[in-house]
Amino acid sequence: MQIGIPRESLQGETRVAATPETVKKYISAKHQVVVETGAGAAAHYPDDAYVAAGATLGTAEQALSAALVLKVRTPSAGELTSMKPGSVLVGMLDPFNPEGLQSLATAGLTAFALEAAPRITRAQSLDVLSSQANLAGYKAVLLAANQYGRLFPMMMTAAGTLKAARVVVLGAGVAGLQAIATAKRLGAVVEASDVRPAAKEQIESLGAKFIDVPFETDEEREIAQGVGGYARPMPAAWMARQAALVSERCKQADIIITTALIPGRPAPTLVSEETVQAMKPGSVIVDLAVERGGNCPLSEKDKVVVKHGVSLIGYTNLPAMVATDASALYARNVLDFLKLITDAEGQLAIQREDEIVAACLMSSDGNLLRSA
Ligand code: NAD
């Protein structure tokens, strides 16, 4: 079938949904691929490389009107007008945005949101949340290191000794664990907190200290297990004890990386203004949860702001800052997902009974299947 790869139109989105490597695989799987001219340019995949892989180049209109369209981000209203009713869309389609999902259904699409894939072993190779969050965690530490007026490692020089930076990571999911590993590699002393008890061992295995907020009731312990690997909102009493402990650790920190999220809900507030006020001048906070309201109320979307002498970095799309690798991993995620909805003859064959397919399917031929 014909696969279209449009250039992403969202401002600042530098990633692309297919690379020459994955295009080559689509061609060998008997698909035809039309790539919008310049689709991979911002991620450093030139048009020539797509042509060498077997694609043809076309306009946005041609790429969007394919029977199967691969995107990074959900299509804009303008893009939707170019898409054909009955066509299939695969991308990160924001499954918690009801209006967005409705607009995909209204456009008559069969739409798969890859973020909705279950966190099961078989889905790991198509897990876009993990592939992208991992890069975001890495990049967050580099941004912090760049902004910080001091060094990360302890350094003994003829001119004196420099102390190692103290890094606190809040939320130790995929992004947080990579942030811990990256900060450790740079030589920082790292502490981290998470609600899920399973995170303790993972944090410690990376050489960081776990900020332990003991459970005082069975209810707290039960809620903290989460659902499907994801956190649930913790009871207010636990949150208050966590806030007090985290605030103490944050006041000692030079760098805070926050990544705490609860699916479909606003991000929990973990670093208060009072804590920021008590931090040392020149400290840095990178708030990876800023798009969902932030783990710190002072961070601002897509800005670096200085408040109470502390720099707060609130970029919302860190994977787009490492677009070549982010696209390579995302494109492989998409390639793996397509194996569940196409057959060996290059035809559409949606395995609706497959739990991954069923979870990702948001609309089918224009009917909304999932309310956000
Ligand atoms: P996420 O982005 O939804 O959240 C980030 C982290 O914030 C989570 O670890 C969460 O527990 C934590 N958090 C929420 N509230 C918090 C609070 N008040 N204080 C501190 N931390 C808080 O999570 P994610 O990175 O998408 O990972 C979610 C889970 O999925 C993890 O358990 C991860 O190990 C698991 N996972 C499983 C697979 C798989 O088996 N296929 C793949 C990837 C991730």
Boltz pocket constraint, residues with backbone or C-beta under 6 A from the ligand:
constraints:
  - pocket:
      binder: B
      contacts: [[A, 118], [A, 119], [A, 120], [A, 121], [A, 123], [A, 124], [A, 127], [A, 129], [A, 130], [A, 133], [A, 170], [A, 171], [A, 172], [A, 173], [A, 174], [A, 175], [A, 176], [A, 193], [A, 194], [A, 195], [A, 196], [A, 199], [A, 228], [A, 229], [A, 230], [A, 231], [A, 232], [A, 234], [A, 259], [A, 260], [A, 261], [A, 262], [A, 263], [A, 268], [A, 270]]
      max_distance: 6.0
